[in-house]
């Protein structure tokens, strides 16, 4: 396998305003995505975050150190041209939302789920206009069609950059409702992440920590918080 990495060839990364929005230029040349599309961004804040990543590169370019750039590339090269399909895929989480599947025992776990998850479902009913219903067990039970339709419309309303970030908020938490809760500032993003980890935290308390699982969870937490940051500066 080749160890070749692209070299830094520019002296300065800068934000440029355009008729369509904002972009990032390297010594006056517009950055393009892997699919060779112009890097057109909806907000100056997102462009500034991406420019800072390019400026931070040293002799070699390390794509793993450029999460804002990667998310913007995904929004332009993938989400923008498959917006409807991505929105439908994420909206489908609502019909099997993590928050709706409750343990039937032990009592301590069921109480903890109710205390943590019921307030989010109540918030969704009030703020999003969609009431999802909790059930016991893991067998799928369809949610009210009207609630899913309402949530689906709101997912489709997101712009490609919001939707790219929202994808990670939902897929990492396993919950459409928690994705909206993070995006719309129901609570701090880190608290929402911990709410999504309730079952895993319970298992760890009963059986002890699994270091490999902890390491993976830490990476997912970083990705979740990054997705929230991208969402916030993409509007």
N, C-alpha and C positions, 0 to 999 in steps of 0.2 A: 504493500500500500504506500502511495506517495505521501511524503511529509510536506509537500509544497504548500506554501501559504502565500496569498497575494501580499505584495509589499505596499507600504504607504508611499504614494507618489505625489501627494498634495501637501501644500504648506498650510492652508487654512480652509476650514469648513465654515460656511456662513449661511444664514437664512435669507431667502429672497422672496419678496411678495410678488405674486402673479395675479392675473385677472381671475384665474380659477381657484386661487387659494394661496398656499405657500409651498416652497420647495427648499431643498438644501443643495448648495453648490459647493463643489470642491475646486478652489482656485477659479471660480467663475463658471465651471462646467456643472450642469445639472446632474444630480444623482439619478440613476435609473434602477428599477427593480431587477431581480433575476430574469424576469420575462421581458426585459428591455422597455418596460413602460416608464414614463416620466413619474418621478416621485412627487405626486401632487397631494398635498396634505390640507385638511380642513381648518386647522388652527395654527397660529404662530407658536403656541405652547408646545404642540407636538413636534413642529419643525425644530424648535430650539432643543428639545430633548434628543432628537435624532442627530442634529448638528454636534451636540456635545459628545455623543458617542463616537462620531467620526473623528472629532478633534482629539479624543482620548486615545486613539490608536497610536501605537508607536512604530517600530520598524515593520512589523507584520500585522496584518489585519486579522483580528480574532472575532469571528461572527458570534461566538458564544457570549461575548462581552457587549453585545449590541441588541438587547431585547426590544427596544423601541423600534429600531430599524426592522427587525424581523417581523414584528407585529404589523407594521405599516406595509411591508412587502406582501404579507399574507392578505391584508385587506384589499390591496390593489390587484394582485395577481390571481387571487382565489375567491375571496368573499364577494368582491364587486361583481364578478361575472357569474356567480352562483348564489346571489343574494337570497332568492326565494327558497332554494333547496336548503341552504344553511339555516335560514330562519325557521323553516318547517321542522328540521331536525332538532333544533333547540327547543322549539315549542312543544315537541312530543315528550320532552322530559316531564312536562306538567301532568301527563296522564299516568306517570309512574314516579311521581316526585318522592324523593327521599323522606321528606317530612311527613308523608301520609302513611308510611308503613311502620307500624308500631309493634313492639314486642308485647306478648301477652303475659310474660313473667320474666324475671322476678319483679316484685312490686317497686323496688327502688329504681330499677331501670325504666319501667313504664312511667313512673312519676317524673323522673328526670327528663324523659322525652316530652312529656306533656308540658312541663315547665319551660323547656327551651324552645319547643317547636310550635306549640299552640299560639303563642304571641305573634310569630311570623305569619302563620296562616291567617290570623285575625287582621294583621296589617295588610296582607294581600287582598283580603276581602274588602277592606275599607279603601285602600289606596289604589289598587289595581282593578277593583270591581270584579274579582274572581274568587269565589269561595271553593277551596279544595277540601275534601273530606278525609280525615284520617281513618284508617282501618287497621285491624289487628292481623298479624301474620304477614307472609311474604307473597301470597298468591295475588296476582294482578286483579284489581277491581277498577273498572273504568270510572273516571271522574266526570262530573256533569259536563255535557257537551258545551253548554253556554259559557262555562268558565274557561274551558280550553280555547274556545273561539276568541274570547276576550283577550286572553294572554297571547294568543297567536298574532292577533292584530298589533299588539304592542311590540312584539319581537320584530315583526316585519317593518315597523316604523323606524327602526334603528338604522343609522347610516352605516356604510361598510366598515368604517373604523370602529365605531361603537360595537357593531356586531362581531367583529373579530375579537375584541376584548371580551364581549359578553359570552362568546363561545367558551372561553376559558373559565369565566366565573361560573358558568352552569356546569360544564363538564367536569371541572375539578371538584366542585362541591356536590355534584350529583343531584342538584335541585334547581329547577327553574325559578322557584320562589326565592331561594337564597341568592340566585344570580340577580334578580330584580332588587332584592333587599340591599345587596352590596352596591349595585349601580345607582340606586336612588337614595342611598345614605340612611337606611333604616337604623343601622348601628355602625360602629366602626368596622372596617373590613376585616381586621384581625379577629374581632369578636364573632363575626359571621362565619369566618373560617373555622373557628373553634366549635361553633354550633354544628357545623357540617360534620365534625369529627366526633360527635357525641358517642356513637356506638363504638368506634375504635378506642376512644378514651376509656370507656367502660370495660372493654375487653382487656386493655392494658392494666387497669386497676385490679382485675380479677386474676390475671395470669402472669403479670409482669411484663416489662418492656421487651420488645423485639427490636434490636438495634438497627437491623436492615429496614424494617418497616418505619422506624422513626426517621431514618435518613431520607427515605423516599417521601415521607410526609413533609419533612422540612423543605425539600425541593418543590413540592406541590404548593406549599404555603407561599413561598417566594413567588412562584408563578401566579398564584391567585392575587397577591397584593400588587404585582406588576400589572395584571389585567385590570384591576380597579384603577390604578394610576393612569393607564392608557385611556380607559373609558372616560375618566374625568377631564382629560385634556383633548378629547376628540369631538367636543360639542361646540 
